[in-house]
Structure formats: C-alpha cells, structure tokens
Amino acid sequence: MRHRFPDNPRRPDRAAVVIGLLLASVGGLLLWEAHRLPQQGGYGGVGPADVPRMIGWGLMALAVWTVVEAMRGGFEPRPRQQVPAVLWIVGGLAAQLLLLPVAGFSIASGLLFACTARGFGERRLWIALPAGLIFALLVYGLFDGILSLNLPSGPPERLIYGG
C-alpha cells in the first residue's frame, strides 16, 4: 500500500488537525453552555449541567488525542472518497427532511433507509425500500404507542395505528 508521504511519513495530517480543532470547538462550546446552566444537584447530586460537562470534557480529550496523533502521523492513509455513495446518503437525508411533514415518518424514513442502503452498495432498491418502510413503521409504533412520543404521521401510520 502506498503511503501519502513516502519521503516523510511523520508529516502532520492536516485533515486530522482540522477535525481535532472542530472537536475542541464543540467541546468548548458545550463547556461554556454548561457553565451557564444552574447546578442544582437534586437527589443523587446530579444537576442539569453535569452531562454537558462530561460530554464537553470527553470531546476535549478526543480533540487532544486527535491532534497528537495527527502531528505524529499516526493515522492510516484514507481511501478515496466515494462521491456517488455520499450523494445517495445526503440525497436520502434531504428527501427525508422534505417528506417528513408531507408524507410522514415511515415513508420519509423508509426512503432514507433505501438511499443509505444504495449508498453502501445495495442495488436491489425493490428490497431495501419495503424493508425500510417496515422498519420505520415498527419504530413509529414503538415511539407512538409505547413511549408516547409524537412523530409526524402520514397515510401508513394513520392506516395502521389510527389517528
């Protein structure tokens, strides 16, 4: 396998440094926002700011680790980006966002499932789409019936679950 920098294998990985800086930014933002939350530890001493603090510090640790590994040249060379696969997945996400209020959760999420499966190499969309629809209907039933959380409903949800 060819290395990206055969003459200098310890050259810093700029993309990994950028990722580390982005992780640090998000972690810092979480820590800043957690600092603004009231710390009223109720039963058990856990308050509303504790989980954002833990996640913020975890992201900061990952940021340091990523930047250190990037400077050491510790990451394997990345394969070439598969643009059509990314476009299938991003297109599925865009379709889901546009279809959620109109067609409901199951149709929009089933389409996202099929597009994601296509992005990962599944060519039989006539199998992936019904599988995604069935899975999304089951998820809708779990959220609506058992957890009492409302998801956007469309014709399949109204037909099966009423409402």
C-alpha positions as CSV (number, residue, x, y, z in Angstrom):
1,M,0.0,0.0,0.0
2,R,1.3,3.4,-0.9
3,H,1.7,6.0,1.8
4,R,0.6,9.5,1.3
5,F,4.0,11.0,2.2
6,P,6.7,8.3,1.4
7,D,9.6,10.7,1.9
8,N,8.4,12.0,5.3
9,P,6.0,9.5,6.9
10,R,5.8,11.7,10.1
11,R,4.3,14.7,8.3
12,P,1.3,16.1,10.1
13,D,-2.1,15.1,8.8
14,R,-3.8,18.5,8.2
15,A,-7.3,17.0,7.9
16,A,-7.0,15.3,11.3
17,V,-5.7,18.6,12.8
18,V,-8.8,20.3,11.5
19,I,-11.1,17.6,12.9
20,G,-9.3,17.9,16.3
21,L,-9.9,21.7,16.2
22,L,-13.5,21.2,15.4
23,L,-13.9,18.7,18.2
24,A,-12.2,21.2,20.6
25,S,-14.6,23.9,19.4
26,V,-17.7,21.8,20.0
27,G,-16.3,20.6,23.4
28,G,-15.5,24.2,24.4
29,L,-19.0,25.4,23.4
30,L,-20.6,22.6,25.5
31,L,-18.4,23.5,28.5
32,W,-19.3,27.2,28.1
33,E,-23.0,26.5,27.9
34,A,-22.9,24.0,30.8
35,H,-21.2,26.8,32.8
36,R,-24.3,28.9,32.2
37,L,-26.8,26.2,33.4
38,P,-27.8,26.2,37.0
39,Q,-26.1,23.5,39.0
40,Q,-28.9,22.2,41.3
41,G,-27.9,18.7,42.2
42,G,-31.1,17.1,43.3
43,Y,-31.5,13.5,44.5
44,G,-28.1,11.9,43.8
45,G,-26.3,15.2,43.4
46,V,-26.6,15.3,39.6
47,G,-27.7,18.5,38.1
48,P,-28.6,19.7,34.5
49,A,-25.1,20.8,33.8
50,D,-23.3,17.6,34.6
51,V,-23.9,15.6,31.4
52,P,-23.0,18.5,29.0
53,R,-19.8,18.9,31.1
54,M,-18.9,15.3,30.8
55,I,-19.5,15.3,27.0
56,G,-17.6,18.6,26.7
57,W,-14.6,17.2,28.6
58,G,-14.8,14.0,26.6
59,L,-14.8,15.9,23.3
60,M,-11.8,18.0,24.5
61,A,-9.9,14.8,25.3
62,L,-10.7,13.4,21.9
63,A,-9.6,16.6,20.3
64,V,-6.2,16.5,22.1
65,W,-5.8,12.8,21.2
66,T,-6.7,13.5,17.5
67,V,-4.3,16.4,17.2
68,V,-1.4,14.5,18.9
69,E,-2.0,11.5,16.5
70,A,-2.2,13.9,13.5
71,M,1.2,15.5,14.5
72,R,2.8,12.1,14.9
73,G,1.5,10.9,11.6
74,G,-0.4,8.1,13.4
75,F,-3.4,7.8,11.1
76,E,-3.6,5.4,8.2
77,P,-3.9,6.9,4.7
78,R,-7.6,7.4,3.9
79,P,-9.1,5.8,0.9
80,R,-10.5,7.9,-1.9
81,Q,-13.9,9.4,-1.2
82,Q,-16.8,7.6,-2.9
83,V,-18.7,10.7,-4.1
84,P,-21.8,8.8,-5.6
85,A,-22.2,7.0,-2.2
86,V,-22.1,10.2,-0.3
87,L,-24.6,11.8,-2.7
88,W,-27.1,8.9,-2.2
89,I,-26.9,9.3,1.5
90,V,-27.1,13.1,1.5
91,G,-30.0,12.9,-1.0
92,G,-31.8,10.5,1.2
93,L,-31.4,12.9,4.2
94,A,-32.7,15.8,2.1
95,A,-35.6,13.8,0.9
96,Q,-36.4,12.7,4.5
97,L,-36.4,16.3,5.7
98,L,-38.6,17.4,2.8
99,L,-41.0,14.5,3.1
100,L,-41.5,14.3,6.9
101,P,-44.2,17.0,7.2
102,V,-46.0,15.8,4.0
103,A,-45.7,12.0,3.8
104,G,-45.0,11.2,7.5
105,F,-42.2,9.4,9.3
106,S,-42.5,5.9,7.8
107,I,-42.4,6.9,4.1
108,A,-39.7,9.5,4.7
109,S,-37.5,7.2,6.8
110,G,-38.1,4.2,4.6
111,L,-36.8,6.3,1.6
112,L,-33.8,7.4,3.7
113,F,-33.1,3.7,4.6
114,A,-33.2,2.7,0.9
115,C,-31.0,5.6,-0.2
116,T,-28.5,4.8,2.5
117,A,-28.5,1.1,1.6
118,R,-27.9,2.2,-2.0
119,G,-25.0,4.4,-0.9
120,F,-23.5,1.4,0.9
121,G,-23.7,-0.7,-2.3
122,E,-27.2,-2.4,-2.2
123,R,-28.5,-2.3,-5.8
124,R,-31.9,-4.0,-5.1
125,L,-33.9,-1.0,-4.1
126,W,-37.1,-3.0,-4.5
127,I,-36.0,-4.9,-1.4
128,A,-34.4,-2.1,0.5
129,L,-37.4,0.3,0.2
130,P,-40.0,-2.1,1.6
131,A,-37.6,-3.2,4.4
132,G,-37.0,0.4,5.3
133,L,-40.8,1.1,5.3
134,I,-41.5,-1.9,7.5
135,F,-38.7,-1.0,9.9
136,A,-39.8,2.7,10.1
137,L,-43.4,1.6,10.8
138,L,-42.2,-0.6,13.7
139,V,-40.1,2.4,15.0
140,Y,-43.1,4.6,14.7
141,G,-45.3,2.1,16.6
142,L,-42.7,1.9,19.4
143,F,-42.4,5.7,19.7
144,D,-46.1,6.4,19.4
145,G,-47.6,3.5,21.3
146,I,-45.1,2.6,23.9
147,L,-43.1,5.7,24.5
148,S,-45.9,8.2,23.8
149,L,-43.6,10.4,21.7
150,N,-45.2,12.0,18.6
151,L,-43.6,11.5,15.3
152,P,-45.0,13.0,12.1
153,S,-47.7,10.7,10.8
154,G,-48.6,10.0,7.2
155,P,-51.1,7.7,5.5
156,P,-49.4,4.4,6.5
157,E,-49.3,5.4,10.2
158,R,-52.9,6.6,10.2
159,L,-54.0,3.4,8.5
160,I,-52.1,1.0,10.9
161,Y,-52.1,3.0,14.1
162,G,-55.1,5.2,13.7
163,G,-55.3,8.9,14.4
